[in-house]
Amino acid sequence: MSNRRPCPPSVYHPSVPGLPADNPRVLCQSIPGDWAAALRTLESPRCLKDHPGGTVWRATLLGHDCILKSTPLTSPKRRVQALLRRSPAWKHWRAAHWLYAHGIDTAPPLALLRCSHERSPFECLVLAFLPGGTVLEHLADRDLTPAEEHRLAEAVARLACTLAKQGVRNRDAKPSNLIVTSIDRSAAALAVIDCADLRRVRGSAEHAVAQMLASAFIEPLGCGLRPRRALCARPSTPPPAP
């Protein structure tokens, strides 16, 4: 496997709103608290990812270690989606609760707010921070043994099969969207950190699994991370059939 680092995030785009936010308004929350005041007075958040479609921050709000995903509502389409609760933030909120209801680990959603920055409206989704590296980071760092990588591959396949059996597929099933919550020579566990693109399966469950596994394979290849030959040669117990 190459030791090349993952692809860098997109360069900052001036149209992306920043934090702190002006006039925050809580749309929904799963943990009571004055989230609007906490967001309004937020100081020195750490930017993790920045691109025209939104910005991801890490900060402490109301005593919680949080991830803040801000999505601009600069186009008429986005504003209509927000009004109808079909924007990416609303989709993520509902999908995260669906995952928990079906026993699939994900970053707990804490609050969803509507804000503005320099007169530009945006939505801010507040999620609990999940410790651990992403699958892509582990592959790039080469910090896993072949046996652990094998368990990781099985966990990715098992997650795809679990979603398909529930009639759902993740259209953004990239390794950078999966946190490794635990791993050893016997098993690995994953959590989904970006679930806004969950969709109902159209067609066979087998085809849905193949699509998700293709996404899991293509992103590392694009970053120069090829599977170890030893990993490809090892026999494996097939994941449960969808």
N, C-alpha and C positions, 0 to 999 in steps of 0.2 A: 504494500500500500504506500502511496506517496505521502510525504510529510508536508505537503503543501497546505497552507492555511485556507479556511473557507473563504468564499468570495466576500469582499467587503460590502457594507451596506451602501445604498445609493447616496450620492452627494446631496447635501442640503439644498432644498428648493425654497426660495423666499416666500412662496404662497402657503407653506405649511404653517399653521398656527402654533404658537408656543405656549408655555405656561410661565407664570401664573395666569389664571383666567379671570375675565371680567364678568360680572353678573351671573355667576353659576346658579343653576336651578336643578334640583334633584328630580329626576324622572322616575327612578325606582331604586330601592336599596334592599339588601338582604341582611345587613347589620345596622341597627339603629345608630344614629349619630348625626352631628351637624357636618355632613360631608361638604356642603356648599361653603361654609366658613373655612373648613380645613383646606379646600382647594384654592379659595380666594387668597389665603394668607401663606400659601406654600412657598417655601424658599429653597433655592438651589437644587431643583430636581436634577437627577442624572439622566442625560439623554442616552438611550441604548440603540435606537434605530430611527433614522430620519429619511423620509422620502416623500414625494408629492402626495401620496395617498394617505399619509398620516405619520404621526410621530409616537414613539414609545419611550416612556420615561420610567425611572424607578425613584420612589420617594417614600417617606413615612407619613401616613395620614391617620389621625386618631389612634396612634399607637400601633398601627398595622404596617408591616413592610409590604408595599404595594407596587404593582405595575400599572401605569396609566397609559391608556391607548387613546390618543386624541385623533379624531377623524374630521377633516374640514368639510363643511357643508356649503361649498362655494358655488356649486352648480345647481340649476333648477331641479335636475334629476335627484341629486342628493337631498335637497330640501324636501322634496315630495316624499322620498323614501323615509326620511326622518319623521315626517308628519304621519305617515302610515305605519310607522314602527317596522320598516323593512330595511333600514340602513344597516351597514356592517356591524355597528355597535349593538343594535337591537338583535340582530341575528346571532351574534356571539353570546349575548345574554341568555337568549332562549336555548341555544344549543348547549351551553355549559350546564344549565339546569337539566336538560335532557340527558346529557352524558352521566351526570351524577345519579339520576333516577335509574339508569341502566347499568350502574356499577362500573363505569369507566372513569378513571381518574382524570381530573382537569384542574386548572387554576380556578379556585372559587371566585365567582363574581361578587363584588361587595357593593358597588353602587354604579349608577349610570347618570351622568349629568349633562345638561345643555349649557354651553358657555359661549363666550365671544372673546376675541383677541383682535385688537385694532379694528373693531367693527366687523370682523369676519366671524360668523357663527361656526361652532364645531361641537361635536359630542365627545365626551370624555368617559371612557369605560374604565372603572377601577377594579382591578383584580388582585387577589392575594399573590404575593411573590412565592414561587416554588423554587426551593434550592435545588441545585444540581445542574449539570451541563446538558446541552442538547445532544441528540444522537450525532449530529454533524460535528459538533465540537469534539466529542470523544473520538470520532473517526479521524479528524484532522490532527489531534494531539497524539494519536497512536498510544494511548495510555491503557488500552485493554489487551488482555491476552487473547490468543485465537479462540480459546474456549469461551471467554466472556463475549467476544464478538459474535460467536455462534449463538449464544443465548440471546443476545441483542437482536440478531436477525430473526430468531424465532418469535421474540416478543413483538416485533413490528408486524410479522405475518399474522400472529394471533390477534393483534388489535384490528387488523384489516378484516379478518374473518368474523370477529365479534360484531363489528359495525355492520357488515353485510348481512349477518344472521338477523339483525334487528331491522333490516330493510333500509339501511342508511350507508352512504359512502361519503368520505371526506375528499372534496375536490382539491384540497391543499395539503395532502398528506406527505409533506416534506420532512426529512429528518431534522431540519432546523425548527420545526414546530412541535417536536416531541422531546420532553424532558426525561432523562433517565433518573428515576427516583430511587432505584436500588439495582445493584447488579453484583453477581458473583459467578462462580463456575457452574452453579446449578440452575440459576434463574435470573431473569431481568424483569423489571417493572417500568412501565412508561406512563407519562401523563401528557395529555394533549393541551397545548398552550394557545393554539389558534384554531377555533372551531366555527368561525363565521361561515365557512363554506360547506357545512354539512348539508347534504341533499338526499332526497328519497331515491332509492335505487330504481332506475328505469332499465328493465331488462333482467338478466340473470344475476344472481349473487356472485357467481364465479367471475363474470365480467367486471363487476364492481371491485372485487378483490384484486383482479389483475390491474385495474386502473390505479388503485391505491399503491400497490407494490411497484408499479412503474414510476410513480412520483417519488417513492422512497429511494429508488435506484438512480433516477436521472439526476437529482440534485447533487449527490456526491460526485458523480462522474463529471458534471459540469465544473466542479471545484477541483478536479484533478485527483479525486480520492477513489482509487480502484480497490475492489476486494482483494484481500490476501489470497494467494494461490492455495495456501493451507486451508483457508476457510472454505473455498469453493470445493476442495477435495474431500472435506470431512463429511461423513454420513450424518444425516439429520432425521429426527423424528418428525414426520409431516405434521403441520399445524391442523387443528380440528377443521373438518370440512364445513363450509358455510351452509 
